[in-house]
């Protein structure tokens, strides 16, 4: 999350620490987003009389926004590459409907009964989503049809297909195994532990110990990799932030992680869908930061012609981006359907707006070439906390939509202001 400044000499340069102001300026967007999320949560914690931070409500925020975060990861790649995908909401709704028909709606003959198995049906749905994304990506990449037009057509097509295969009716409930995708929690293999802290009802808090152990391991790993990255930057002559600032930053992040882990552990532990999200987030961070494919995406979004001249196969990369987006939309559709425990004809409508808004609020540029996984995730949580907090406060849906629109506009304006200032 730290902006690298290349050494000015070809010889190994002597690394030096930035000033506190310099470190803040170099990472203003990242720190600003995290600070904004914290301030928004504190705001709603106060105005909801402490309801926001209740363990059950924090768990609900994760469950309610899991499918948005999953799709935001794919949308980040699409937007960084300079495109847009308006079909993700309809595709997720269609895949949820397909999952319902495979497991509940269609009665297969005995020799095809395995298709109704939740694992087999889930695999079919993921392949279907990837195929849909690949088909749209093929038209966009190789036939040069604007992504806006192709995905707008896809939005209409799959909205209609959802209505068709469901015959305008809701289909459910799903098998219990499938519901575990969104409604399940990891088992407490280590057994519960009782803390000396006193809960509101006067009883000792019983913690899901496996959740706390996972959180502690994650924090240790985070600190280890942060230290290693800082050491490597110094060894290569890059500027680094002051060590005191580095320590305070990582202590704050570690404290936040442990706090939320404690809150989740005091309810039912880590939701299964949070584990899925964590694996996807880690994978996409690795893809965008460490893999050649990820760097090619940024190159395409920064300057398509220059990327093509440098030897990057821009058409193939674009094709893969939309295939990944389709697979993630399919996974999000299954998570959404599992949470509702049924597939409905209107499922997924309007989700594409929340997904796109989350990515832009998270710092992605509308012009392409700029954006980070952490920003997209934080942007999605900002949207989710606002939705949850305003609902608890009883804010009318019309005001909620207007407030979210103002926040999105402010985020894009802030991004353009920073670009113009640095130009």
One Martini backbone bead per residue (centre of mass of N, CA, C, O) as a GRO file, in nm:
protein
  423
    1UNK     BB    1   0.051   0.067   0.002
    2UNK     BB    2   0.321   0.178  -0.101
    3UNK     BB    3   0.479   0.416  -0.267
    4UNK     BB    4   0.711   0.402  -0.517
    5UNK     BB    5   1.055   0.527  -0.539
    6UNK     BB    6   1.281   0.550  -0.760
    7UNK     BB    7   1.590   0.550  -0.822
    8UNK     BB    8   1.822   0.779  -0.980
    9UNK     BB    9   2.024   0.540  -0.982
   10UNK     BB   10   2.190   0.255  -1.097
   11UNK     BB   11   2.299   0.243  -0.838
   12UNK     BB   12   2.288   0.169  -0.527
   13UNK     BB   13   2.082   0.315  -0.312
   14UNK     BB   14   2.018   0.517  -0.041
   15UNK     BB   15   1.812   0.473   0.194
   16UNK     BB   16   1.527   0.667   0.313
   17UNK     BB   17   1.329   0.841   0.525
   18UNK     BB   18   1.040   0.963   0.545
   19UNK     BB   19   0.838   1.179   0.633
   20UNK     BB   20   0.542   1.203   0.773
   21UNK     BB   21   0.415   1.374   0.549
   22UNK     BB   22   0.522   1.205   0.312
   23UNK     BB   23   0.378   0.939   0.390
   24UNK     BB   24   0.091   1.051   0.379
   25UNK     BB   25   0.094   1.151   0.084
   26UNK     BB   26   0.173   0.870  -0.051
   27UNK     BB   27  -0.107   0.742   0.122
   28UNK     BB   28  -0.381   0.898   0.123
   29UNK     BB   29  -0.592   0.708  -0.001
   30UNK     BB   30  -0.563   0.465   0.187
   31UNK     BB   31  -0.591   0.608   0.464
   32UNK     BB   32  -0.853   0.760   0.400
   33UNK     BB   33  -1.036   0.513   0.365
   34UNK     BB   34  -0.996   0.385   0.642
   35UNK     BB   35  -1.082   0.635   0.801
   36UNK     BB   36  -1.365   0.657   0.680
   37UNK     BB   37  -1.469   0.385   0.783
   38UNK     BB   38  -1.429   0.442   1.084
   39UNK     BB   39  -1.603   0.700   1.101
   40UNK     BB   40  -1.866   0.572   0.999
   41UNK     BB   41  -1.888   0.363   1.226
   42UNK     BB   42  -1.889   0.564   1.463
   43UNK     BB   43  -2.136   0.719   1.376
   44UNK     BB   44  -2.338   0.471   1.383
   45UNK     BB   45  -2.279   0.384   1.670
   46UNK     BB   46  -2.403   0.639   1.795
   47UNK     BB   47  -2.688   0.659   1.623
   48UNK     BB   48  -2.756   0.337   1.720
   49UNK     BB   49  -2.681   0.279   2.020
   50UNK     BB   50  -2.463   0.030   1.959
   51UNK     BB   51  -2.558  -0.172   1.727
   52UNK     BB   52  -2.333  -0.201   1.510
   53UNK     BB   53  -2.117  -0.359   1.722
   54UNK     BB   54  -2.270  -0.598   1.729
   55UNK     BB   55  -2.203  -0.916   1.654
   56UNK     BB   56  -2.459  -0.977   1.482
   57UNK     BB   57  -2.428  -0.723   1.296
   58UNK     BB   58  -2.145  -0.775   1.183
   59UNK     BB   59  -2.224  -1.041   1.054
   60UNK     BB   60  -2.444  -0.921   0.868
   61UNK     BB   61  -2.261  -0.737   0.704
   62UNK     BB   62  -2.101  -0.965   0.577
   63UNK     BB   63  -2.339  -1.124   0.452
   64UNK     BB   64  -2.468  -0.877   0.288
   65UNK     BB   65  -2.162  -0.814   0.131
   66UNK     BB   66  -2.020  -1.057  -0.003
   67UNK     BB   67  -2.117  -1.039  -0.306
   68UNK     BB   68  -2.000  -0.759  -0.356
   69UNK     BB   69  -1.701  -0.825  -0.304
   70UNK     BB   70  -1.667  -1.046  -0.512
   71UNK     BB   71  -1.740  -0.860  -0.759
   72UNK     BB   72  -1.532  -0.630  -0.703
   73UNK     BB   73  -1.280  -0.786  -0.785
   74UNK     BB   74  -1.356  -0.810  -1.086
   75UNK     BB   75  -1.426  -0.509  -1.141
   76UNK     BB   76  -1.145  -0.401  -1.100
   77UNK     BB   77  -1.020  -0.524  -1.354
   78UNK     BB   78  -1.211  -0.394  -1.555
   79UNK     BB   79  -1.153  -0.091  -1.479
   80UNK     BB   80  -0.846  -0.091  -1.503
   81UNK     BB   81  -0.876  -0.175  -1.820
   82UNK     BB   82  -1.122   0.035  -1.922
   83UNK     BB   83  -1.395  -0.086  -1.830
   84UNK     BB   84  -1.731  -0.236  -1.819
   85UNK     BB   85  -1.998  -0.408  -1.611
   86UNK     BB   86  -2.361  -0.441  -1.633
   87UNK     BB   87  -2.423  -0.773  -1.593
   88UNK     BB   88  -2.367  -0.891  -1.302
   89UNK     BB   89  -2.648  -0.894  -1.174
   90UNK     BB   90  -2.791  -1.077  -1.386
   91UNK     BB   91  -2.593  -1.313  -1.375
   92UNK     BB   92  -2.632  -1.378  -1.076
   93UNK     BB   93  -2.937  -1.432  -1.100
   94UNK     BB   94  -2.918  -1.659  -1.312
   95UNK     BB   95  -2.736  -1.854  -1.149
   96UNK     BB   96  -2.929  -1.883  -0.911
   97UNK     BB   97  -3.151  -2.010  -1.086
   98UNK     BB   98  -2.988  -2.249  -1.189
   99UNK     BB   99  -2.933  -2.373  -0.912
  100UNK     BB  100  -3.231  -2.419  -0.836
  101UNK     BB  101  -3.304  -2.606  -1.075
  102UNK     BB  102  -3.093  -2.826  -1.025
  103UNK     BB  103  -3.176  -2.885  -0.708
  104UNK     BB  104  -3.515  -2.840  -0.738
  105UNK     BB  105  -3.683  -2.799  -1.013
  106UNK     BB  106  -3.548  -3.031  -1.157
  107UNK     BB  107  -3.629  -3.363  -1.275
  108UNK     BB  108  -3.420  -3.614  -1.278
  109UNK     BB  109  -3.302  -3.880  -1.383
  110UNK     BB  110  -3.120  -4.118  -1.231
  111UNK     BB  111  -2.859  -4.081  -1.425
  112UNK     BB  112  -2.882  -3.740  -1.346
  113UNK     BB  113  -2.889  -3.682  -1.030
  114UNK     BB  114  -2.598  -3.555  -0.983
  115UNK     BB  115  -2.677  -3.257  -1.075
  116UNK     BB  116  -2.817  -3.195  -0.780
  117UNK     BB  117  -2.564  -3.169  -0.652
  118UNK     BB  118  -2.417  -2.908  -0.498
  119UNK     BB  119  -2.131  -2.942  -0.618
  120UNK     BB  120  -2.206  -2.985  -0.913
  121UNK     BB  121  -2.387  -2.737  -0.947
  122UNK     BB  122  -2.171  -2.531  -0.869
  123UNK     BB  123  -1.975  -2.598  -1.100
  124UNK     BB  124  -2.169  -2.535  -1.330
  125UNK     BB  125  -2.213  -2.236  -1.254
  126UNK     BB  126  -1.921  -2.142  -1.282
  127UNK     BB  127  -1.892  -2.220  -1.580
  128UNK     BB  128  -2.126  -2.047  -1.682
  129UNK     BB  129  -2.011  -1.774  -1.592
  130UNK     BB  130  -1.744  -1.791  -1.750
  131UNK     BB  131  -1.880  -1.820  -2.029
  132UNK     BB  132  -2.026  -1.552  -2.028
  133UNK     BB  133  -1.776  -1.374  -1.992
  134UNK     BB  134  -1.625  -1.483  -2.243
  135UNK     BB  135  -1.830  -1.398  -2.455
  136UNK     BB  136  -1.812  -1.096  -2.395
  137UNK     BB  137  -1.501  -1.074  -2.421
  138UNK     BB  138  -1.483  -1.153  -2.718
  139UNK     BB  139  -1.644  -0.917  -2.835
  140UNK     BB  140  -1.468  -0.693  -2.709
  141UNK     BB  141  -1.176  -0.784  -2.799
  142UNK     BB  142  -1.222  -0.896  -3.117
  143UNK     BB  143  -1.472  -0.678  -3.209
  144UNK     BB  144  -1.474  -0.388  -3.064
  145UNK     BB  145  -1.701  -0.376  -2.863
  146UNK     BB  146  -1.829  -0.203  -2.635
  147UNK     BB  147  -1.879  -0.283  -2.309
  148UNK     BB  148  -2.135  -0.129  -2.256
  149UNK     BB  149  -2.307  -0.270  -2.476
  150UNK     BB  150  -2.263  -0.569  -2.415
  151UNK     BB  151  -2.351  -0.560  -2.105
  152UNK     BB  152  -2.628  -0.440  -2.151
  153UNK     BB  153  -2.730  -0.678  -2.312
  154UNK     BB  154  -2.671  -0.888  -2.089
  155UNK     BB  155  -2.862  -0.774  -1.879
  156UNK     BB  156  -3.122  -0.831  -2.045
  157UNK     BB  157  -3.088  -1.129  -2.111
  158UNK     BB  158  -3.053  -1.245  -1.806
  159UNK     BB  159  -3.311  -1.133  -1.701
  160UNK     BB  160  -3.493  -1.298  -1.893
  161UNK     BB  161  -3.384  -1.585  -1.821
  162UNK     BB  162  -3.471  -1.585  -1.529
  163UNK     BB  163  -3.773  -1.568  -1.585
  164UNK     BB  164  -3.792  -1.822  -1.762
  165UNK     BB  165  -3.677  -2.056  -1.568
  166UNK     BB  166  -3.882  -1.958  -1.325
  167UNK     BB  167  -4.167  -1.856  -1.425
  168UNK     BB  168  -4.192  -1.606  -1.212
  169UNK     BB  169  -4.075  -1.779  -0.968
  170UNK     BB  170  -3.997  -1.905  -0.674
  171UNK     BB  171  -3.709  -2.113  -0.575
  172UNK     BB  172  -3.744  -2.359  -0.312
  173UNK     BB  173  -3.539  -2.484  -0.111
  174UNK     BB  174  -3.229  -2.555  -0.022
  175UNK     BB  175  -2.991  -2.735   0.056
  176UNK     BB  176  -2.802  -2.741   0.336
  177UNK     BB  177  -2.521  -2.744   0.198
  178UNK     BB  178  -2.567  -2.480   0.033
  179UNK     BB  179  -2.633  -2.285   0.271
  180UNK     BB  180  -2.340  -2.288   0.398
  181UNK     BB  181  -2.211  -2.072   0.219
  182UNK     BB  182  -2.385  -1.829   0.386
  183UNK     BB  183  -2.488  -1.966   0.686
  184UNK     BB  184  -2.218  -2.065   0.777
  185UNK     BB  185  -1.971  -2.197   1.013
  186UNK     BB  186  -1.697  -2.256   1.158
  187UNK     BB  187  -1.559  -2.482   1.341
  188UNK     BB  188  -1.477  -2.556   1.687
  189UNK     BB  189  -1.197  -2.743   1.731
  190UNK     BB  190  -1.093  -2.614   2.024
  191UNK     BB  191  -1.306  -2.482   2.167
  192UNK     BB  192  -1.446  -2.306   2.400
  193UNK     BB  193  -1.406  -1.986   2.567
  194UNK     BB  194  -1.373  -1.811   2.875
  195UNK     BB  195  -1.403  -1.492   2.979
  196UNK     BB  196  -1.362  -1.224   3.216
  197UNK     BB  197  -1.564  -1.082   3.069
  198UNK     BB  198  -1.855  -0.879   3.070
  199UNK     BB  199  -2.161  -0.883   2.975
  200UNK     BB  200  -2.469  -0.738   2.954
  201UNK     BB  201  -2.613  -1.001   3.097
  202UNK     BB  202  -2.369  -1.099   3.316
  203UNK     BB  203  -2.206  -1.283   3.141
  204UNK     BB  204  -1.973  -1.460   3.020
  205UNK     BB  205  -1.768  -1.470   2.752
  206UNK     BB  206  -1.797  -1.681   2.469
  207UNK     BB  207  -1.549  -1.815   2.264
  208UNK     BB  208  -1.427  -1.870   1.941
  209UNK     BB  209  -1.118  -1.997   1.931
  210UNK     BB  210  -1.054  -2.042   1.630
  211UNK     BB  211  -1.089  -1.750   1.545
  212UNK     BB  212  -0.861  -1.631   1.723
  213UNK     BB  213  -0.629  -1.795   1.607
  214UNK     BB  214  -0.655  -1.700   1.316
  215UNK     BB  215  -0.615  -1.398   1.379
  216UNK     BB  216  -0.333  -1.419   1.503
  217UNK     BB  217  -0.195  -1.546   1.259
  218UNK     BB  218  -0.265  -1.316   1.063
  219UNK     BB  219  -0.114  -1.092   1.214
  220UNK     BB  220   0.166  -1.218   1.208
  221UNK     BB  221   0.183  -1.238   0.900
  222UNK     BB  222   0.145  -0.938   0.841
  223UNK     BB  223   0.398  -0.837   0.994
  224UNK     BB  224   0.607  -1.005   0.849
  225UNK     BB  225   0.553  -0.897   0.557
  226UNK     BB  226   0.597  -0.601   0.625
  227UNK     BB  227   0.893  -0.628   0.714
  228UNK     BB  228   1.001  -0.757   0.453
  229UNK     BB  229   0.920  -0.530   0.261
  230UNK     BB  230   1.084  -0.306   0.399
  231UNK     BB  231   1.363  -0.441   0.371
  232UNK     BB  232   1.361  -0.459   0.060
  233UNK     BB  233   1.337  -0.157   0.003
  234UNK     BB  234   1.599  -0.075   0.141
  235UNK     BB  235   1.792  -0.263  -0.025
  236UNK     BB  236   1.689  -0.110  -0.310
  237UNK     BB  237   1.652   0.217  -0.239
  238UNK     BB  238   1.390   0.286  -0.120
  239UNK     BB  239   1.157   0.456   0.015
  240UNK     BB  240   1.062   0.497   0.360
  241UNK     BB  241   0.894   0.487   0.629
  242UNK     BB  242   0.880   0.553   0.932
  243UNK     BB  243   0.911   0.337   1.188
  244UNK     BB  244   0.700   0.457   1.379
  245UNK     BB  245   0.476   0.463   1.166
  246UNK     BB  246   0.482   0.162   1.100
  247UNK     BB  247   0.406   0.064   1.383
  248UNK     BB  248   0.139   0.215   1.423
  249UNK     BB  249  -0.008   0.109   1.174
  250UNK     BB  250   0.011  -0.201   1.247
  251UNK     BB  251  -0.125  -0.180   1.524
  252UNK     BB  252  -0.398  -0.077   1.424
  253UNK     BB  253  -0.465  -0.309   1.231
  254UNK     BB  254  -0.436  -0.535   1.440
  255UNK     BB  255  -0.651  -0.425   1.633
  256UNK     BB  256  -0.889  -0.442   1.436
  257UNK     BB  257  -0.878  -0.742   1.376
  258UNK     BB  258  -0.907  -0.840   1.674
  259UNK     BB  259  -1.173  -0.700   1.734
  260UNK     BB  260  -1.348  -0.839   1.513
  261UNK     BB  261  -1.281  -1.124   1.602
  262UNK     BB  262  -1.403  -1.099   1.884
  263UNK     BB  263  -1.691  -1.034   1.793
  264UNK     BB  264  -1.733  -1.296   1.629
  265UNK     BB  265  -1.652  -1.497   1.861
  266UNK     BB  266  -1.903  -1.399   2.047
  267UNK     BB  267  -2.089  -1.558   1.858
  268UNK     BB  268  -2.001  -1.787   1.583
  269UNK     BB  269  -1.779  -1.678   1.419
  270UNK     BB  270  -1.669  -1.765   1.117
  271UNK     BB  271  -1.782  -1.731   0.822
  272UNK     BB  272  -1.762  -1.902   0.536
  273UNK     BB  273  -1.767  -1.653   0.343
  274UNK     BB  274  -1.517  -1.514   0.469
  275UNK     BB  275  -1.315  -1.727   0.380
  276UNK     BB  276  -1.365  -1.696   0.079
  277UNK     BB  277  -1.292  -1.397   0.067
  278UNK     BB  278  -1.000  -1.419   0.176
  279UNK     BB  279  -0.893  -1.596  -0.053
  280UNK     BB  280  -0.962  -1.401  -0.285
  281UNK     BB  281  -0.807  -1.155  -0.187
  282UNK     BB  282  -0.529  -1.287  -0.179
  283UNK     BB  283  -0.529  -1.370  -0.479
  284UNK     BB  284  -0.564  -1.074  -0.597
  285UNK     BB  285  -0.317  -0.952  -0.473
  286UNK     BB  286  -0.119  -1.140  -0.614
  287UNK     BB  287  -0.206  -1.080  -0.904
  288UNK     BB  288  -0.157  -0.757  -0.896
  289UNK     BB  289   0.147  -0.763  -0.759
  290UNK     BB  290   0.305  -1.046  -0.887
  291UNK     BB  291   0.176  -1.078  -1.164
  292UNK     BB  292   0.185  -1.036  -1.499
  293UNK     BB  293  -0.115  -1.015  -1.554
  294UNK     BB  294  -0.168  -0.774  -1.366
  295UNK     BB  295   0.028  -0.572  -1.507
  296UNK     BB  296  -0.120  -0.578  -1.779
  297UNK     BB  297  -0.381  -0.446  -1.688
  298UNK     BB  298  -0.252  -0.172  -1.613
  299UNK     BB  299  -0.132  -0.116  -1.891
  300UNK     BB  300  -0.396  -0.110  -2.049
  301UNK     BB  301  -0.533   0.120  -1.878
  302UNK     BB  302  -0.308   0.335  -1.922
  303UNK     BB  303  -0.205   0.217  -2.230
  304UNK     BB  304  -0.303   0.046  -2.496
  305UNK     BB  305  -0.096   0.104  -2.719
  306UNK     BB  306   0.161   0.058  -2.553
  307UNK     BB  307   0.095  -0.233  -2.471
  308UNK     BB  308   0.087  -0.348  -2.760
  309UNK     BB  309   0.381  -0.257  -2.844
  310UNK     BB  310   0.513  -0.432  -2.594
  311UNK     BB  311   0.350  -0.733  -2.639
  312UNK     BB  312   0.070  -0.729  -2.540
  313UNK     BB  313  -0.219  -0.932  -2.528
  314UNK     BB  314  -0.501  -0.760  -2.511
  315UNK     BB  315  -0.728  -0.950  -2.596
  316UNK     BB  316  -0.668  -1.188  -2.407
  317UNK     BB  317  -0.680  -1.032  -2.142
  318UNK     BB  318  -0.972  -0.933  -2.170
  319UNK     BB  319  -1.100  -1.210  -2.188
  320UNK     BB  320  -1.010  -1.304  -1.901
  321UNK     BB  321  -1.142  -1.085  -1.733
  322UNK     BB  322  -1.441  -1.160  -1.808
  323UNK     BB  323  -1.428  -1.451  -1.711
  324UNK     BB  324  -1.372  -1.383  -1.416
  325UNK     BB  325  -1.623  -1.211  -1.374
  326UNK     BB  326  -1.828  -1.437  -1.431
  327UNK     BB  327  -1.742  -1.629  -1.201
  328UNK     BB  328  -1.795  -1.425  -0.969
  329UNK     BB  329  -2.094  -1.379  -1.032
  330UNK     BB  330  -2.172  -1.672  -0.979
  331UNK     BB  331  -2.082  -1.688  -0.685
  332UNK     BB  332  -2.261  -1.452  -0.591
  333UNK     BB  333  -2.530  -1.583  -0.673
  334UNK     BB  334  -2.507  -1.822  -0.474
  335UNK     BB  335  -2.483  -1.660  -0.216
  336UNK     BB  336  -2.751  -1.509  -0.245
  337UNK     BB  337  -2.934  -1.759  -0.263
  338UNK     BB  338  -2.844  -1.890   0.006
  339UNK     BB  339  -2.941  -1.657   0.185
  340UNK     BB  340  -3.249  -1.671   0.083
  341UNK     BB  341  -3.328  -1.978   0.000
  342UNK     BB  342  -3.374  -1.854  -0.297
  343UNK     BB  343  -3.504  -1.797  -0.621
  344UNK     BB  344  -3.552  -1.488  -0.791
  345UNK     BB  345  -3.642  -1.282  -1.052
  346UNK     BB  346  -3.503  -1.014  -0.891
  347UNK     BB  347  -3.231  -1.108  -0.871
  348UNK     BB  348  -2.963  -0.863  -0.899
  349UNK     BB  349  -3.100  -0.602  -0.907
  350UNK     BB  350  -2.862  -0.337  -0.890
  351UNK     BB  351  -2.577  -0.460  -0.811
  352UNK     BB  352  -2.391  -0.318  -1.018
  353UNK     BB  353  -2.393  -0.042  -0.873
  354UNK     BB  354  -2.258  -0.128  -0.607
  355UNK     BB  355  -2.000  -0.242  -0.732
  356UNK     BB  356  -1.902   0.009  -0.884
  357UNK     BB  357  -1.905   0.199  -0.641
  358UNK     BB  358  -1.697   0.046  -0.468
  359UNK     BB  359  -1.456   0.081  -0.664
  360UNK     BB  360  -1.456   0.393  -0.677
  361UNK     BB  361  -1.438   0.446  -0.373
  362UNK     BB  362  -1.160   0.265  -0.367
  363UNK     BB  363  -0.987   0.436  -0.618
  364UNK     BB  364  -1.073   0.395  -0.889
  365UNK     BB  365  -1.042   0.478  -1.220
  366UNK     BB  366  -1.234   0.587  -1.490
  367UNK     BB  367  -0.963   0.572  -1.689
  368UNK     BB  368  -0.776   0.375  -1.574
  369UNK     BB  369  -0.488   0.206  -1.415
  370UNK     BB  370  -0.647   0.234  -1.128
  371UNK     BB  371  -0.616   0.019  -0.842
  372UNK     BB  372  -0.728  -0.173  -0.547
  373UNK     BB  373  -0.821  -0.426  -0.352
  374UNK     BB  374  -0.845  -0.281  -0.079
  375UNK     BB  375  -1.025  -0.053  -0.185
  376UNK     BB  376  -1.265  -0.225  -0.279
  377UNK     BB  377  -1.328  -0.346  -0.002
  378UNK     BB  378  -1.369  -0.083   0.151
  379UNK     BB  379  -1.589   0.028  -0.035
  380UNK     BB  380  -1.792  -0.200   0.027
  381UNK     BB  381  -1.806  -0.144   0.336
  382UNK     BB  382  -1.908   0.141   0.319
  383UNK     BB  383  -2.173   0.068   0.184
  384UNK     BB  384  -2.267  -0.141   0.398
  385UNK     BB  385  -2.266   0.042   0.649
  386UNK     BB  386  -2.461   0.251   0.539
  387UNK     BB  387  -2.700   0.064   0.493
  388UNK     BB  388  -2.719  -0.044   0.784
  389UNK     BB  389  -2.729   0.223   0.945
  390UNK     BB  390  -2.977   0.354   0.800
  391UNK     BB  391  -3.174   0.125   0.867
  392UNK     BB  392  -3.159   0.145   1.176
  393UNK     BB  393  -3.244   0.462   1.168
  394UNK     BB  394  -3.484   0.486   0.940
  395UNK     BB  395  -3.404   0.552   0.660
  396UNK     BB  396  -3.508   0.620   0.374
  397UNK     BB  397  -3.453   0.491   0.060
  398UNK     BB  398  -3.427   0.762  -0.091
  399UNK     BB  399  -3.201   0.878   0.091
  400UNK     BB  400  -3.000   0.651   0.055
  401UNK     BB  401  -2.951   0.689  -0.248
  402UNK     BB  402  -2.854   0.984  -0.235
  403UNK     BB  403  -2.614   0.943  -0.044
  404UNK     BB  404  -2.461   0.738  -0.222
  405UNK     BB  405  -2.430   0.930  -0.462
  406UNK     BB  406  -2.260   1.145  -0.317
  407UNK     BB  407  -2.025   0.959  -0.238
  408UNK     BB  408  -1.945   0.878  -0.524
  409UNK     BB  409  -1.892   1.163  -0.634
  410UNK     BB  410  -1.674   1.237  -0.424
  411UNK     BB  411  -1.472   1.013  -0.499
  412UNK     BB  412  -1.426   1.096  -0.796
  413UNK     BB  413  -1.342   1.387  -0.740
  414UNK     BB  414  -1.095   1.318  -0.565
  415UNK     BB  415  -0.944   1.167  -0.788
  416UNK     BB  416  -0.928   1.402  -0.995
  417UNK     BB  417  -0.789   1.603  -0.810
  418UNK     BB  418  -0.529   1.440  -0.767
  419UNK     BB  419  -0.449   1.425  -1.066
  420UNK     BB  420  -0.434   1.733  -1.123
  421UNK     BB  421  -0.225   1.796  -0.897
  422UNK     BB  422   0.005   1.588  -1.017
  423UNK     BB  423   0.027   1.707  -1.324
   0.00000   0.00000   0.00000
